[in-house]
């Protein structure tokens, strides 16, 4: 159909072709009429209508009018009987001619309008096709631009991700460098004290000179500082085994008040604002005392010219909005301990790094940079939250949020701080089995227990210990390391108690694996002695377990 319309438009574009058709079509109609002979008598114009229609369709209106006039002249040939050419003479002839010309004019007008409509339709179709083509080009161009933009964004995102990864790696390496540098610095100092003191003590013994007690005390002090440093690092990394119990925080602070006043000195005034009706919390009391003492000492150092320190307790509820704004904080009810001072305060950049291990603004030798990091690790390991509010020149407030213990229906008092008492000794009738895979540690522990008066047997592995248990009757306490090859301390204790239900067990470890500690809390019924330990700590723990 579209091809035929295109052909007629091509003919109309050449006007002479239209007039040629206007001459040939009536002649062809005349030939057809003559060929039909008597079959169309009385219908002289019938074969000329198609000729006019064809001419009007493929030509213009002028060609159609020419074809109509020529057809009228040729049709006169059939108006006379017998056949012969004649002009119309009667009224009926004129009516026939008039009707023919009227019909032809109508055909020419209608076909002309049809051609115009078809031309407009064609123009519209061509315009639409052009618009579609342009739209496709624009879409293709826009798609290409979007693809290029997407590739550019992906490249920028990858570059930004790489830069962020490099930045995080740099920050991580900086933190590791600060951590290892701080550990190396402090441990080297402590090892220098230990090695130097022991060297001097050994030389004096070799020369027969006495007075080595001072050097042994220095060595012990260095070793204890090393042990304390290790415990602080474990606390920061949330690896300290916690012995949690329901605690009355107000009572705990009251019990510490004398110690805190002595730690602050005379230039700092201490005020305790303890809230009535304070909720209970489940926490390791010793670690909470250490955390409060750390904060108090930090506050004292921030007030070199004196000031006021306030310890306040309160109940608080942290809602969902606060929890969403602070990482690792769950909504709920908390017991709050706030330690506030009127000291120098900290600018925001210092507050942002206050919990980093070994980060300190104190002069060299005045601080380890582990106090706040230890507090942070302990509170987080206890399921709580810690927040610093500080302003340079206005003071600092550190708030510890400890989870409320919902099952604490009765008043609970903190364990009283025990006064110094003599080291408890054992007797030869009390037999202890020591199991430790490291020879030096095992021999040192055995020597310490024998020094305390106990009878000691020892083994380097779990299977050897089980054989000794069967061979030596009367063993009352199993003192075992936790991490050992082939059979852990927990596995040994379970196997031993299956045969000897009355056997007491004391675990000793320098690191808290999941065998006896879960979620940072020592399993119920577990007695744990953390390495390294002093003779006093060993004596009291063993006496407690045997009792």
C-alpha positions as CSV (number, residue, x, y, z in Angstrom):
1,X,0.0,0.0,0.0
2,X,2.8,2.4,1.0
3,X,4.7,1.5,-2.2
4,X,1.6,2.3,-4.3
5,X,1.1,5.7,-2.6
6,X,4.8,6.4,-3.2
7,X,4.3,5.6,-6.9
8,X,1.3,7.9,-7.3
9,X,3.2,10.7,-5.6
10,X,6.0,10.1,-8.0
11,X,3.6,10.5,-11.0
12,X,2.0,13.6,-9.5
13,X,5.4,15.1,-9.0
14,X,5.8,14.9,-12.9
15,X,2.8,16.9,-14.2
16,X,3.3,15.8,-17.8
17,X,2.9,12.1,-16.8
18,X,-0.5,13.0,-15.4
19,X,-1.7,14.6,-18.6
20,X,-0.3,11.7,-20.6
21,X,-2.5,9.4,-18.5
22,X,-5.4,11.9,-19.0
23,X,-5.1,11.3,-22.8
24,X,-4.4,7.6,-22.8
25,X,-7.0,6.5,-20.2
26,X,-10.1,7.8,-22.1
27,X,-8.8,6.3,-25.3
28,X,-8.4,3.0,-23.5
29,X,-12.0,3.3,-22.1
30,X,-13.3,4.0,-25.6
31,X,-11.5,0.9,-26.9
32,X,-13.0,-1.2,-24.2
33,X,-16.5,0.3,-24.9
34,X,-16.2,-0.5,-28.6
35,X,-15.0,-4.0,-27.8
36,X,-18.0,-4.7,-25.7
37,X,-20.3,-3.6,-28.5
38,X,-24.0,-4.1,-27.9
39,X,-23.5,-5.2,-24.3
40,X,-23.5,-1.7,-22.9
41,X,-26.2,-0.1,-25.0
42,X,-27.8,2.7,-23.0
43,X,-24.7,3.2,-20.9
44,X,-22.5,5.3,-23.0
45,X,-20.4,6.7,-20.1
46,X,-19.9,3.6,-18.0
47,X,-16.4,2.6,-19.1
48,X,-15.1,6.2,-18.9
49,X,-15.7,6.6,-15.1
50,X,-12.8,4.3,-14.3
51,X,-10.6,6.2,-16.7
52,X,-11.4,9.5,-14.9
53,X,-11.0,7.9,-11.5
54,X,-7.6,6.5,-12.5
55,X,-6.4,9.8,-13.9
56,X,-7.6,11.7,-10.9
57,X,-5.9,9.2,-8.6
58,X,-2.4,9.1,-10.2
59,X,-2.5,12.6,-11.6
60,X,-3.6,16.0,-10.3
61,X,-7.0,17.7,-10.6
62,X,-6.1,19.3,-13.9
63,X,-5.3,15.9,-15.4
64,X,-8.5,14.6,-14.0
65,X,-10.6,17.4,-15.5
66,X,-8.8,16.9,-18.9
67,X,-9.7,13.2,-18.7
68,X,-13.3,14.0,-17.8
69,X,-13.7,16.4,-20.8
70,X,-12.0,14.0,-23.2
71,X,-14.2,11.2,-22.0
72,X,-17.3,13.3,-22.5
73,X,-16.3,14.0,-26.1
74,X,-15.5,10.4,-26.8
75,X,-18.7,9.2,-25.1
76,X,-20.8,11.3,-27.6
77,X,-20.0,8.6,-30.2
78,X,-22.5,6.4,-28.5
79,X,-25.4,8.8,-28.2
80,X,-26.7,8.2,-31.8
81,X,-28.2,5.0,-33.1
82,X,-26.8,3.4,-35.1
83,X,-23.4,4.0,-33.5
84,X,-21.9,7.2,-34.7
85,X,-20.6,10.4,-33.3
86,X,-23.1,13.1,-32.4
87,X,-23.3,16.0,-29.9
88,X,-26.2,16.0,-27.4
89,X,-29.3,17.4,-29.0
90,X,-32.2,16.2,-26.8
91,X,-32.8,17.2,-23.1
92,X,-32.1,13.6,-22.0
93,X,-28.7,13.8,-23.8
94,X,-27.8,17.0,-22.0
95,X,-29.0,15.5,-18.7
96,X,-26.7,12.5,-19.3
97,X,-23.8,14.7,-20.1
98,X,-24.4,16.9,-17.1
99,X,-24.7,13.8,-14.9
100,X,-21.4,12.4,-16.3
101,X,-19.6,15.6,-15.8
102,X,-21.0,16.1,-12.3
103,X,-20.0,12.6,-11.3
104,X,-16.6,13.1,-12.8
105,X,-16.1,16.4,-11.0
106,X,-17.2,14.8,-7.7
107,X,-14.7,12.0,-8.3
108,X,-11.9,14.5,-9.1
109,X,-12.6,16.5,-5.9
110,X,-12.9,13.4,-3.7
111,X,-9.8,11.9,-5.1
112,X,-8.0,15.2,-4.8
113,X,-8.9,15.4,-1.1
114,X,-7.9,11.8,-0.7
115,X,-4.6,12.5,-2.3
116,X,-4.1,15.5,0.0
117,X,-4.9,13.3,3.0
118,X,-2.6,10.6,1.8
119,X,0.1,13.2,1.2
120,X,-0.4,14.6,4.7
121,X,-0.4,11.1,6.1
122,X,2.8,10.3,4.2
123,X,4.4,13.5,5.4
124,X,3.2,12.8,9.0
125,X,4.6,9.2,8.7
126,X,7.9,10.5,7.3
127,X,8.1,13.1,10.1
128,X,7.2,10.5,12.7
129,X,9.8,8.1,11.2
130,X,12.3,11.0,11.3
131,X,11.4,11.7,14.9
132,X,11.7,8.1,15.8
133,X,15.1,7.9,14.2
134,X,16.2,11.1,16.0
135,X,14.7,9.7,19.2
136,X,16.6,6.5,18.7
137,X,19.7,8.4,18.1
138,X,19.2,10.5,21.2
139,X,18.4,7.4,23.3
140,X,21.5,5.7,21.9
141,X,23.5,8.8,22.6
142,X,22.1,9.2,26.1
143,X,22.6,5.5,26.7
144,X,26.2,5.8,25.7
145,X,26.6,8.9,27.9
146,X,25.0,7.1,30.8
147,X,27.2,4.1,30.2
148,X,30.3,6.3,30.1
149,X,29.1,8.2,33.2
150,X,28.5,4.8,34.9
151,X,32.0,3.6,34.0
152,X,33.4,6.9,35.3
153,X,31.4,6.5,38.6
154,X,32.6,2.9,38.9
155,X,36.2,4.0,38.3
156,X,35.8,6.9,40.8
157,X,34.1,4.5,43.3
158,X,37.0,1.9,42.9
159,X,39.5,4.7,43.3
160,X,37.8,6.0,46.4
161,X,37.5,2.5,47.8
162,X,41.2,1.9,47.1
163,X,42.0,5.3,48.8
164,X,39.8,4.4,51.8
165,X,41.4,1.0,52.0
166,X,44.8,2.6,51.9
167,X,43.8,5.1,54.5
168,X,42.4,2.4,56.8
169,X,45.5,0.4,56.3
170,X,47.6,3.4,57.1
171,X,45.5,4.1,60.2
172,X,45.8,0.4,61.1
173,X,49.5,0.4,60.7
174,X,49.8,3.6,62.7
175,X,47.7,2.1,65.5
176,X,49.8,-1.1,65.3
177,X,53.0,0.9,65.3
178,X,51.8,2.9,68.3
179,X,50.7,-0.2,70.1
180,X,53.9,-2.2,69.4
181,X,56.0,0.9,70.1
182,X,54.3,1.4,73.4
183,X,54.6,-2.3,74.3
184,X,58.3,-2.4,73.3
185,X,59.1,0.8,75.2
186,X,57.4,-0.3,78.4
187,X,58.5,-3.9,78.3
188,X,62.1,-3.0,77.5
189,X,62.1,-0.7,80.5
190,X,60.7,-3.5,82.7
191,X,63.1,-6.1,81.3
192,X,66.0,-3.7,81.9
193,X,65.0,-3.4,85.5
194,X,64.6,-7.2,85.9
195,X,67.8,-8.2,84.0
196,X,69.9,-5.5,85.5
197,X,68.7,-6.3,89.1
198,X,69.2,-10.0,88.7
199,X,72.6,-9.6,87.2
200,X,73.7,-7.5,90.1
201,X,72.1,-10.0,92.6
202,X,73.9,-12.9,90.9
203,X,77.3,-11.1,91.0
204,X,76.9,-10.3,94.6
205,X,76.0,-13.9,95.4
206,X,79.0,-15.2,93.4
207,X,81.3,-12.8,95.3
208,X,79.8,-13.8,98.6
209,X,78.3,-10.4,99.3
210,X,74.9,-10.1,100.8
211,X,72.3,-7.3,100.6
212,X,70.6,-8.6,97.4
213,X,67.1,-8.0,98.7
214,X,66.9,-4.5,97.1
215,X,67.8,-5.9,93.7
216,X,65.3,-8.8,94.0
217,X,62.6,-6.3,95.0
218,X,63.5,-4.2,91.9
219,X,63.3,-7.3,89.7
220,X,59.9,-8.2,91.3
221,X,58.6,-4.7,90.7
222,X,59.6,-4.8,87.0
223,X,58.0,-8.2,86.6
224,X,54.8,-7.1,88.3
225,X,54.7,-4.0,86.0
226,X,55.0,-6.3,83.0
227,X,52.2,-8.5,84.3
228,X,50.0,-5.4,84.9
229,X,50.8,-4.2,81.4
230,X,49.7,-7.5,79.9
231,X,46.5,-7.4,81.9
232,X,45.7,-3.9,80.7
233,X,46.3,-5.0,77.1
234,X,44.0,-8.0,77.6
235,X,41.4,-5.7,79.2
236,X,41.5,-3.3,76.2
237,X,41.1,-6.3,73.8
238,X,38.2,-7.6,76.0
239,X,40.1,-10.8,76.8
240,X,40.2,-10.5,80.6
241,X,38.2,-13.2,82.3
242,X,35.4,-11.5,84.2
243,X,33.9,-13.0,87.4
244,X,30.6,-11.2,87.3
245,X,28.2,-10.9,90.2
246,X,25.2,-8.8,91.2
247,X,26.6,-5.6,92.5
248,X,25.4,-2.6,94.5
249,X,27.4,0.1,92.8
250,X,26.6,2.6,95.6
251,X,28.0,0.3,98.2
252,X,31.1,-0.5,96.2
253,X,31.9,3.3,95.8
254,X,31.3,3.8,99.6
255,X,33.8,1.0,100.3
256,X,36.3,2.7,98.0
257,X,35.9,6.2,99.3
258,X,38.9,6.2,101.7
259,X,41.1,4.7,99.0
260,X,40.0,7.4,96.5
261,X,40.6,10.2,98.9
262,X,44.1,9.0,99.6
263,X,44.7,8.7,95.8
264,X,43.5,12.2,95.2
265,X,45.5,13.9,97.8
266,X,44.7,17.1,99.8
267,X,44.4,19.5,96.9
268,X,41.4,17.8,95.3
269,X,38.0,17.7,97.0
270,X,36.0,14.5,96.5
271,X,32.2,14.5,96.4
272,X,30.1,11.4,96.0
273,X,26.5,11.9,94.8
274,X,24.9,8.5,95.0
275,X,21.4,8.1,93.7
276,X,18.7,6.6,95.9
277,X,17.0,3.5,94.5
278,X,19.9,2.7,92.2
279,X,19.4,-0.4,90.1
280,X,21.7,-3.4,90.5
281,X,24.1,-4.5,87.8
282,X,26.0,-7.7,87.1
283,X,29.7,-6.9,86.8
284,X,33.2,-7.9,87.9
285,X,33.6,-5.9,91.1
286,X,37.4,-5.9,91.1
287,X,37.5,-4.6,87.5
288,X,34.9,-2.0,88.2
289,X,37.0,-0.8,91.2
290,X,40.0,-0.6,88.9
291,X,38.1,1.3,86.3
292,X,36.8,3.9,88.8
293,X,40.3,4.2,90.3
294,X,41.8,4.8,86.8
295,X,39.3,7.5,86.1
296,X,40.0,9.2,89.5
297,X,43.7,9.1,89.0
298,X,43.3,10.6,85.5
299,X,41.1,13.3,86.9
300,X,43.6,14.1,89.6
301,X,46.4,14.5,87.0
302,X,44.2,16.8,85.0
303,X,43.9,19.1,88.1
304,X,47.6,19.9,89.0
305,X,46.5,23.0,90.9
306,X,43.7,21.3,92.7
307,X,39.9,21.2,92.1
308,X,36.8,19.2,92.7
309,X,36.1,15.6,91.6
310,X,32.5,14.3,91.7
311,X,31.5,10.6,91.5
312,X,27.8,10.4,90.7
313,X,25.5,7.4,90.2
314,X,22.1,7.4,88.5
315,X,19.7,5.2,86.6
316,X,19.4,5.9,82.8
317,X,17.4,4.6,79.8
318,X,19.1,4.6,76.4
319,X,16.5,4.7,73.7
320,X,16.7,3.4,70.1
321,X,17.7,6.8,68.7
322,X,20.7,6.9,71.0
323,X,21.6,3.3,70.2
324,X,21.5,4.0,66.5
325,X,23.8,7.0,66.9
326,X,26.4,5.1,68.9
327,X,28.1,1.9,67.7
328,X,27.9,-1.3,69.9
329,X,25.2,0.2,72.2
330,X,21.9,-1.6,72.8
331,X,18.8,0.3,73.9
332,X,17.7,-0.5,77.5
333,X,18.2,0.4,81.1
334,X,21.6,1.1,82.5
335,X,23.3,2.0,85.8
336,X,25.5,5.0,85.2
337,X,28.7,5.9,87.1
338,X,29.9,9.4,86.2
339,X,33.4,10.7,87.2
340,X,33.6,14.4,86.6
341,X,36.4,16.9,87.3
342,X,37.1,20.6,87.1
343,X,40.4,20.2,85.4
344,X,42.0,21.2,82.1
345,X,39.6,19.3,79.9
346,X,40.4,17.9,76.4
347,X,39.9,19.3,72.9
348,X,37.8,17.2,70.5
349,X,40.8,15.7,68.7
350,X,42.1,14.4,72.0
351,X,38.7,13.0,73.0
352,X,38.5,11.1,69.7
353,X,41.8,9.2,70.6
354,X,41.4,9.0,74.4
355,X,40.7,5.3,74.3
356,X,43.6,4.4,72.0
357,X,46.1,2.2,73.8
358,X,49.4,4.0,74.7
359,X,47.9,7.4,73.6
360,X,48.6,9.9,76.4
361,X,49.0,13.7,76.6
362,X,50.9,13.4,79.9
363,X,54.7,14.0,80.0
364,X,57.0,11.1,79.5
365,X,57.1,8.9,82.6
366,X,53.8,10.2,83.9
367,X,51.4,7.8,82.2
368,X,51.3,4.6,80.2
369,X,48.3,5.6,78.0
370,X,46.5,2.4,79.0
371,X,44.2,3.6,81.7
372,X,41.3,4.7,79.6
373,X,41.8,1.9,77.1
374,X,41.5,-0.6,80.0
375,X,38.3,1.1,81.2
376,X,36.9,1.0,77.7
377,X,37.7,-2.7,77.2
378,X,36.2,-3.7,80.5
379,X,33.0,-1.8,80.1
380,X,32.5,-3.1,76.5
381,X,33.3,-6.7,77.6
382,X,30.6,-6.2,80.3
383,X,28.1,-5.3,77.7
384,X,28.0,-1.6,78.6
385,X,28.9,1.7,77.1
386,X,31.4,4.5,78.0
387,X,31.2,8.1,76.9
388,X,33.5,11.1,77.4
389,X,32.2,14.6,77.7
390,X,35.0,17.2,77.8
391,X,35.7,20.8,77.0
392,X,39.1,22.4,77.1
393,X,39.5,24.6,80.2
394,X,36.1,23.4,81.6
395,X,36.8,19.9,82.8
396,X,35.9,16.3,81.8
397,X,33.1,13.9,82.7
398,X,33.5,10.1,81.9
399,X,30.2,8.1,82.1
400,X,30.2,4.3,82.5
401,X,26.9,2.7,81.4
402,X,26.4,-0.8,83.0
403,X,23.5,-3.0,82.1
404,X,20.8,-3.2,84.7
405,X,20.4,-6.7,86.2
406,X,16.7,-7.4,86.1
407,X,16.9,-10.4,88.5
408,X,18.4,-8.5,91.4
409,X,15.5,-8.3,93.7
410,X,17.4,-8.1,97.0
411,X,20.0,-5.7,98.2
412,X,23.5,-6.9,97.4
413,X,26.6,-5.5,99.1
414,X,30.0,-5.4,97.4
415,X,32.7,-7.7,98.8
416,X,34.6,-5.8,101.5
417,X,38.2,-4.8,100.6
418,X,40.3,-7.1,102.6
419,X,43.1,-5.8,104.7
420,X,46.6,-7.2,104.4
421,X,47.0,-10.5,106.1
422,X,49.7,-13.1,106.4
423,X,50.1,-15.5,103.5
424,X,48.1,-18.7,104.2
425,X,50.2,-21.8,104.4
426,X,49.4,-25.4,103.6
427,X,50.4,-28.7,105.2
428,X,52.3,-31.8,104.0
429,X,49.0,-33.8,104.3
430,X,47.5,-31.7,101.5
431,X,48.5,-33.1,98.1
432,X,48.3,-31.0,95.0
433,X,48.8,-32.2,91.4
434,X,50.3,-29.6,89.1
435,X,49.8,-30.1,85.3
436,X,51.7,-27.8,83.0
437,X,53.3,-28.5,79.6
438,X,56.0,-25.8,79.9
439,X,58.8,-27.1,82.1
440,X,60.0,-23.8,83.5
441,X,56.5,-22.7,84.5
442,X,55.7,-26.1,86.0
443,X,58.9,-26.2,88.1
444,X,58.4,-22.7,89.3
445,X,54.8,-23.4,90.4
446,X,55.8,-26.7,92.1
447,X,58.6,-24.8,94.0
448,X,56.1,-22.1,95.1
449,X,53.6,-24.7,96.4
450,X,56.3,-26.6,98.2
451,X,57.5,-23.3,99.7
452,X,53.9,-22.9,101.0
453,X,54.1,-26.3,102.8
454,X,52.1,-28.5,100.4
455,X,53.0,-31.9,99.0
456,X,53.2,-31.6,95.3
457,X,53.1,-34.0,92.4
458,X,53.4,-32.8,88.8
459,X,52.9,-33.9,85.2
460,X,53.5,-32.4,81.8
461,X,50.3,-33.6,80.1
462,X,46.8,-34.7,80.7
463,X,47.3,-38.4,80.1
464,X,50.3,-38.4,82.5
465,X,48.2,-36.6,85.1
466,X,45.4,-39.2,84.9
467,X,48.0,-42.0,85.6
468,X,49.4,-40.0,88.6
469,X,45.9,-39.6,90.0
470,X,45.4,-43.4,89.9
471,X,48.8,-44.0,91.4
472,X,48.8,-41.3,94.1
473,X,45.8,-41.5,96.5
474,X,44.8,-38.5,98.5
475,X,45.2,-35.8,95.9
476,X,42.9,-33.0,96.9
477,X,43.5,-30.4,94.3
478,X,44.2,-30.4,90.6
479,X,46.1,-27.2,89.5
480,X,46.1,-27.4,85.6
481,X,47.0,-25.2,82.7
482,X,44.1,-24.7,80.3
483,X,45.9,-24.7,76.9
484,X,47.8,-27.9,76.5
485,X,48.4,-30.2,73.5
486,X,46.3,-33.4,73.0
487,X,44.2,-32.8,76.1
488,X,43.1,-29.4,77.4
489,X,42.8,-28.6,81.0
490,X,39.0,-28.6,80.8
491,X,39.1,-32.1,79.2
492,X,41.5,-33.3,81.9
493,X,39.3,-31.9,84.7
494,X,36.2,-33.5,83.4
495,X,37.9,-36.9,83.0
496,X,39.5,-36.7,86.5
497,X,36.2,-35.7,88.2
498,X,34.4,-38.5,86.5
499,X,36.6,-40.9,88.5
500,X,37.1,-38.7,91.6
501,X,34.0,-36.5,92.1
502,X,35.5,-34.8,95.3
503,X,38.6,-33.6,93.5
504,X,38.9,-29.8,93.6
505,X,40.1,-28.1,90.3
506,X,41.9,-24.8,89.9
507,X,42.7,-23.5,86.4
508,X,45.8,-21.4,85.6
509,X,46.2,-19.6,82.3
510,X,47.9,-16.6,80.8
511,X,45.1,-16.3,78.2
512,X,41.4,-17.0,78.5
513,X,40.3,-19.5,75.8
514,X,36.7,-20.5,75.2
515,X,37.2,-23.7,77.2
516,X,36.4,-22.0,80.5
517,X,35.3,-18.5,79.5
518,X,32.3,-17.6,77.3
519,X,31.4,-14.1,76.2
520,X,34.2,-12.8,78.4
521,X,32.8,-14.2,81.6
522,X,34.2,-17.2,83.6
523,X,31.8,-20.2,83.5
524,X,29.9,-20.8,86.7
525,X,31.7,-23.0,89.2
526,X,35.1,-22.3,87.6
527,X,38.1,-21.2,89.7
528,X,40.7,-19.4,87.7
529,X,44.2,-18.1,88.5
530,X,45.6,-15.8,85.9
531,X,49.3,-16.0,85.0
532,X,51.7,-14.6,86.0
533,X,50.8,-14.8,89.7
534,X,52.7,-14.0,92.9
535,X,53.3,-16.4,95.7
536,X,50.7,-14.5,97.8
537,X,48.1,-14.8,95.0
538,X,48.8,-18.5,94.5
539,X,48.6,-19.1,98.3
540,X,45.3,-17.4,98.7
541,X,43.7,-18.9,95.7
542,X,44.7,-22.4,96.6
543,X,43.6,-22.0,100.2
544,X,40.2,-20.7,98.9
545,X,39.7,-23.6,96.6
546,X,40.7,-26.2,99.2
547,X,38.5,-24.5,101.8
